[in-house]
Amino acid sequence: MTRGPVLIDLEGTEAAQPDTAPPVQDIIDAPQGAAMQQVAAIVAKRPSRLARWFWSISVMLAGFVVSLAAWDYVTGLLARSPILGGIASALVGLLLLVLLIILVRELAAFGRLRKLDAIQQLAKEALDNHDLKKAHIVVGSMAALYSNRDDTAWGRAELQSRQSEVLDADGLLGLAETSLLTSLDARAQREVEAAARQVATVTAIVPLALADLFTALTANLRMIRRIAEIYGGRAGTLGSWRLTRTVLTHLVATGAVAVGDDLIGSVAGGGVLSKVSRRFGEGVINGALTARVGVAAIEVCRPLPFHTSKKPSVSGLVGRAMSGLFNRG
């Protein structure tokens, strides 16, 4: 048994310093926004050519079989009972009429989206080349696009009264942007905030498997469709899906759906919540990624690129969306 203090000779060894100590690993992995990552992977993934051929042939075969069965059924019913056969024929005719109306609406929706793309491309060319003639064409196209909308009546009147005073392309497009798009930008940002709030809430609170994935998918589809409607696109079902694929493919290609440390820090208290509860951290991340998708959708659907007005920031949208849901640190 040793009495007294024990001295250990440290000569020849380097004393440990706080600045050279290895970092402490977190027990809980940082949230990565798994739901939004999966949504982006599902929507942006382009099917193979073999898969496209398979589904195309399957749809055509199913349509052929259903049409042939309906024809045999109606003709057989006409042979047995002309009255019942006439009723069946009328119902089939009404169904075909409804399908034709749906097809026309989908084609019109694609046409509106192409019109927005054409106006946006022409506006970019006018800004890049300072072309006043193209700027006037853009302004005329925008006035025609919003001619039947009451929410742009004041802006159209303001633009018409002042556009003769502007003698350069930048100023004319800036006037059109502030006159026609300011209120629409505010509405589009509110849609993004609502979608981000919904996705974050369901991810943080609902513990059911795949609930966050389903909510993220439906909320983003609805958000993109409403943004297109706000700016005059009014995309149909197929148009909305194509628009969603365009937005998410662009984000995946640019790496914008990858989670960075600044994403959690953009929301006050987000870093603390991710340590306390992984579900709350996932909610913050999924909400922030939804906001990123919303900003990209605004850029795609907006007839003018952001020039005079400031592009909405993801951190600002997420901060307003999460206000009241997560306590600020």
SULRA-V76157 format. One record per residue. N is the residue number from 1. RES is the residue in one small letter. PHI is phi as a letter, one per 20 degrees, with the letter a starting at -180 (999 if undefined). NEAR is the number of other C-alpha atoms within 10 Angstrom. Layout:
N/RES/PHI/NEAR ; N/RES/PHI/NEAR
This chain:
1/m/999/2 ; 2/t/e/5 ; 3/r/d/5 ; 4/g/n/5 ; 5/p/f/6 ; 6/v/d/7 ; 7/l/d/6 ; 8/i/d/6 ; 9/d/f/7 ; 10/l/e/8 ; 11/e/f/7 ; 12/g/n/6 ; 13/t/d/7 ; 14/e/e/7 ; 15/a/f/7 ; 16/a/f/8 ; 17/q/d/7 ; 18/p/f/7 ; 19/d/f/7 ; 20/t/d/7 ; 21/a/f/8 ; 22/p/f/7 ; 23/p/f/8 ; 24/v/e/6 ; 25/q/f/7 ; 26/d/f/8 ; 27/i/f/7 ; 28/i/e/11 ; 29/d/f/10 ; 30/a/f/16 ; 31/p/f/21 ; 32/q/d/20 ; 33/g/m/25 ; 34/a/f/16 ; 35/a/f/24 ; 36/m/f/28 ; 37/q/f/18 ; 38/q/f/14 ; 39/v/f/19 ; 40/a/f/23 ; 41/a/f/15 ; 42/i/f/14 ; 43/v/f/18 ; 44/a/f/20 ; 45/k/f/13 ; 46/r/e/12 ; 47/p/f/11 ; 48/s/f/9 ; 49/r/f/8 ; 50/l/f/9 ; 51/a/f/11 ; 52/r/f/12 ; 53/w/f/12 ; 54/f/f/11 ; 55/w/f/11 ; 56/s/f/12 ; 57/i/f/12 ; 58/s/f/12 ; 59/v/f/12 ; 60/m/f/11 ; 61/l/f/12 ; 62/a/f/12 ; 63/g/f/12 ; 64/f/f/12 ; 65/v/f/12 ; 66/v/f/12 ; 67/s/f/12 ; 68/l/f/12 ; 69/a/f/11 ; 70/a/f/15 ; 71/w/f/14 ; 72/d/f/12 ; 73/y/f/15 ; 74/v/f/20 ; 75/t/f/16 ; 76/g/f/13 ; 77/l/f/18 ; 78/l/f/17 ; 79/a/f/12 ; 80/r/e/11 ; 81/s/b/11 ; 82/p/g/14 ; 83/i/f/12 ; 84/l/f/14 ; 85/g/f/18 ; 86/g/f/15 ; 87/i/f/14 ; 88/a/f/18 ; 89/s/f/19 ; 90/a/f/12 ; 91/l/f/12 ; 92/v/f/15 ; 93/g/f/12 ; 94/l/f/12 ; 95/l/f/12 ; 96/l/f/12 ; 97/l/f/12 ; 98/v/f/12 ; 99/l/f/12 ; 100/l/f/12 ; 101/i/f/12 ; 102/i/f/14 ; 103/l/f/13 ; 104/v/f/12 ; 105/r/f/16 ; 106/e/f/19 ; 107/l/f/15 ; 108/a/f/17 ; 109/a/f/21 ; 110/f/f/20 ; 111/g/f/15 ; 112/r/f/19 ; 113/l/f/24 ; 114/r/f/13 ; 115/k/f/18 ; 116/l/f/23 ; 117/d/f/18 ; 118/a/f/15 ; 119/i/f/24 ; 120/q/f/20 ; 121/q/f/15 ; 122/l/f/19 ; 123/a/f/26 ; 124/k/f/19 ; 125/e/f/14 ; 126/a/f/21 ; 127/l/f/20 ; 128/d/f/11 ; 129/n/d/12 ; 130/h/l/16 ; 131/d/e/16 ; 132/l/f/19 ; 133/k/f/11 ; 134/k/f/19 ; 135/a/f/25 ; 136/h/f/18 ; 137/i/f/15 ; 138/v/f/25 ; 139/v/f/24 ; 140/g/f/14 ; 141/s/f/17 ; 142/m/f/21 ; 143/a/f/20 ; 144/a/f/11 ; 145/l/f/18 ; 146/y/d/17 ; 147/s/f/13 ; 148/n/d/10 ; 149/r/d/10 ; 150/d/f/10 ; 151/d/f/13 ; 152/t/d/19 ; 153/a/f/16 ; 154/w/f/12 ; 155/g/f/22 ; 156/r/f/21 ; 157/a/f/13 ; 158/e/f/16 ; 159/l/f/20 ; 160/q/f/15 ; 161/s/f/10 ; 162/r/d/12 ; 163/q/f/16 ; 164/s/f/9 ; 165/e/e/9 ; 166/v/e/14 ; 167/l/d/10 ; 168/d/c/15 ; 169/a/f/21 ; 170/d/f/21 ; 171/g/f/19 ; 172/l/f/22 ; 173/l/f/25 ; 174/g/f/16 ; 175/l/f/20 ; 176/a/f/27 ; 177/e/f/23 ; 178/t/f/17 ; 179/s/f/19 ; 180/l/d/24 ; 181/l/d/20 ; 182/t/f/14 ; 183/s/f/14 ; 184/l/f/17 ; 185/d/f/21 ; 186/a/f/12 ; 187/r/f/16 ; 188/a/f/24 ; 189/q/f/19 ; 190/r/f/17 ; 191/e/f/21 ; 192/v/f/31 ; 193/e/f/25 ; 194/a/f/22 ; 195/a/f/26 ; 196/a/f/32 ; 197/r/f/28 ; 198/q/f/22 ; 199/v/f/31 ; 200/a/f/32 ; 201/t/f/23 ; 202/v/f/22 ; 203/t/f/28 ; 204/a/f/20 ; 205/i/d/12 ; 206/v/e/12 ; 207/p/e/11 ; 208/l/f/9 ; 209/a/f/8 ; 210/l/m/12 ; 211/a/f/15 ; 212/d/f/27 ; 213/l/f/20 ; 214/f/f/16 ; 215/t/f/21 ; 216/a/f/29 ; 217/l/f/21 ; 218/t/f/14 ; 219/a/f/20 ; 220/n/f/24 ; 221/l/f/18 ; 222/r/f/16 ; 223/m/f/27 ; 224/i/f/29 ; 225/r/f/23 ; 226/r/f/21 ; 227/i/f/28 ; 228/a/f/26 ; 229/e/f/16 ; 230/i/f/20 ; 231/y/e/22 ; 232/g/o/22 ; 233/g/f/27 ; 234/r/l/21 ; 235/a/f/26 ; 236/g/f/22 ; 237/t/f/15 ; 238/l/f/13 ; 239/g/f/22 ; 240/s/f/24 ; 241/w/f/16 ; 242/r/f/15 ; 243/l/f/23 ; 244/t/f/23 ; 245/r/f/19 ; 246/t/f/16 ; 247/v/f/24 ; 248/l/f/24 ; 249/t/f/18 ; 250/h/f/16 ; 251/l/f/18 ; 252/v/f/16 ; 253/a/f/10 ; 254/t/e/10 ; 255/g/m/10 ; 256/a/f/15 ; 257/v/e/23 ; 258/a/f/14 ; 259/v/e/19 ; 260/g/d/11 ; 261/d/f/9 ; 262/d/f/10 ; 263/l/f/18 ; 264/i/f/24 ; 265/g/f/13 ; 266/s/f/18 ; 267/v/d/25 ; 268/a/f/18 ; 269/g/n/16 ; 270/g/f/23 ; 271/g/f/21 ; 272/v/f/15 ; 273/l/f/21 ; 274/s/f/21 ; 275/k/e/17 ; 276/v/f/11 ; 277/s/b/14 ; 278/r/f/17 ; 279/r/f/22 ; 280/f/f/25 ; 281/g/f/26 ; 282/e/f/28 ; 283/g/f/33 ; 284/v/f/36 ; 285/i/f/30 ; 286/n/f/33 ; 287/g/f/32 ; 288/a/f/32 ; 289/l/f/28 ; 290/t/f/31 ; 291/a/f/30 ; 292/r/f/24 ; 293/v/f/27 ; 294/g/f/27 ; 295/v/f/22 ; 296/a/f/19 ; 297/a/f/25 ; 298/i/f/25 ; 299/e/f/17 ; 300/v/f/21 ; 301/c/e/24 ; 302/r/f/24 ; 303/p/f/27 ; 304/l/d/24 ; 305/p/f/20 ; 306/f/f/15 ; 307/h/c/15 ; 308/t/e/14 ; 309/s/f/13 ; 310/k/e/7 ; 311/k/f/13 ; 312/p/f/18 ; 313/s/e/13 ; 314/v/f/22 ; 315/s/f/19 ; 316/g/f/13 ; 317/l/f/25 ; 318/v/f/28 ; 319/g/f/20 ; 320/r/f/16 ; 321/a/f/25 ; 322/m/e/25 ; 323/s/g/13 ; 324/g/n/9 ; 325/l/e/14 ; 326/f/d/19 ; 327/n/f/11 ; 328/r/e/14 ; 329/g/f/10
